[in-house]
Structure formats: structure tokens, C-alpha cells
Amino acid sequence: AAQQIGGECVGVLLSGMGCDGAAGLLEIRNGGGWTIAQDEATCAVYGMPRTAVKIGAVKEQLPDWKISQRVLLAAARVNKKVQNA
């Protein structure tokens, strides 16, 4: 997604282990997309979100219950940007 649509992409990283998701989120952010990671307080496992924060891939950290609302707002912003292009 990051390579094909770049700044028009919204990436979300939820609870989990490893680093593959963090690397993908960084690609989205570097491409100009909006990136969100689940915060530590609401994660069952904060491994991958922590890695994403460490490498600078995250624009926002939110509790799980706020992520869907933020995704809708970010998508609306991207949609407006696309329509105005």
C-alpha cells in the first residue's frame, strides 16, 4: 500500500509481537501516510507497537477504542486531499 498510494494511505498497528508490522508502518509514514498504533495500556502484547514507536513509524498512539474513530477522520482527510488534487 505504501508503495502504490503513499500519502493516501492510513496504517494501523494493533497489539502483537515482532517487527514486520512496524517496518510496514514506517514505509507508510515515510510515504506521507497517516499512521496509528495502539497504546500500551490497551495492548495485550505491546511488542510491535513499541517497536513502531521506537523507529519513528507512529504519528499517533491511541487506546483501541479510539482507533476506529481516528481512522475515519484520517480517511476523510485523505479523501478530501485526493478530491482537491
C-alpha positions as CSV (number, residue, x, y, z in Angstrom):
1,A,0.0,0.0,0.0
2,A,2.8,2.4,0.9
3,Q,4.5,2.0,-2.5
4,Q,1.3,2.3,-4.5
5,I,-0.7,5.0,-2.8
6,G,1.8,6.6,-0.3
7,G,0.3,9.7,1.2
8,E,-3.2,8.5,0.6
9,C,-2.7,5.5,3.0
10,V,-3.8,5.2,6.6
11,G,-1.9,2.5,8.5
12,V,-2.9,1.0,11.9
13,L,-0.8,-1.3,14.1
14,L,-2.5,-3.2,16.9
15,S,-1.3,-5.4,19.7
16,G,1.2,-8.0,18.8
17,M,4.8,-9.3,18.7
18,G,7.6,-9.0,16.2
19,C,8.7,-6.1,13.9
20,D,7.3,-6.8,10.5
21,G,4.2,-4.6,11.1
22,A,6.4,-1.9,12.5
23,A,8.5,-1.9,9.3
24,G,5.4,-1.7,7.1
25,L,4.0,1.2,9.2
26,L,7.3,3.0,8.7
27,E,7.0,2.6,5.0
28,I,3.5,4.2,5.1
29,R,4.7,7.1,7.2
30,N,7.8,7.7,5.1
31,G,5.4,7.7,2.0
32,G,3.4,10.5,3.6
33,G,0.6,8.4,5.0
34,W,-1.1,8.7,8.4
35,T,0.0,6.1,11.0
36,I,-1.6,5.0,14.2
37,A,-0.5,2.4,16.8
38,Q,-2.4,1.0,19.7
39,D,-1.2,2.4,23.1
40,E,0.5,0.3,25.7
41,A,-2.4,0.5,28.2
42,T,-4.8,-1.3,25.9
43,C,-2.4,-3.8,24.3
44,A,-2.4,-7.5,25.3
45,V,1.2,-7.5,23.9
46,Y,2.9,-4.2,23.3
47,G,5.9,-5.6,21.4
48,M,5.1,-4.5,17.8
49,P,3.6,-1.1,18.7
50,R,6.6,-0.4,20.9
51,T,9.0,-1.2,18.0
52,A,7.0,1.1,15.7
53,V,7.2,4.0,18.2
54,K,11.0,3.4,18.6
55,I,11.7,3.5,14.9
56,G,9.6,6.6,14.3
57,A,6.8,4.9,12.4
58,V,3.9,6.3,14.5
59,K,2.2,9.6,14.2
60,E,-0.4,8.8,16.9
61,Q,-0.8,6.3,19.7
62,L,-4.4,5.7,20.8
63,P,-6.3,3.3,23.0
64,D,-8.0,0.5,21.0
65,W,-11.5,2.0,21.5
66,K,-10.5,5.3,19.8
67,I,-8.7,3.9,16.8
68,S,-11.7,3.4,14.6
69,Q,-12.9,7.0,15.0
70,R,-9.4,8.3,14.2
71,V,-9.2,6.1,11.1
72,L,-12.4,7.5,9.8
73,L,-11.2,11.1,10.4
74,A,-7.8,10.3,8.7
75,A,-9.6,8.7,5.8
76,A,-11.8,11.7,5.3
77,R,-8.8,14.0,5.3
78,V,-7.1,11.7,2.7
79,N,-10.3,11.7,0.6
80,K,-10.5,15.5,0.7
81,K,-6.9,15.8,-0.4
82,V,-7.5,13.4,-3.3
83,Q,-10.6,15.2,-4.4
84,N,-8.8,18.6,-4.4
85,A,-5.8,17.3,-6.4
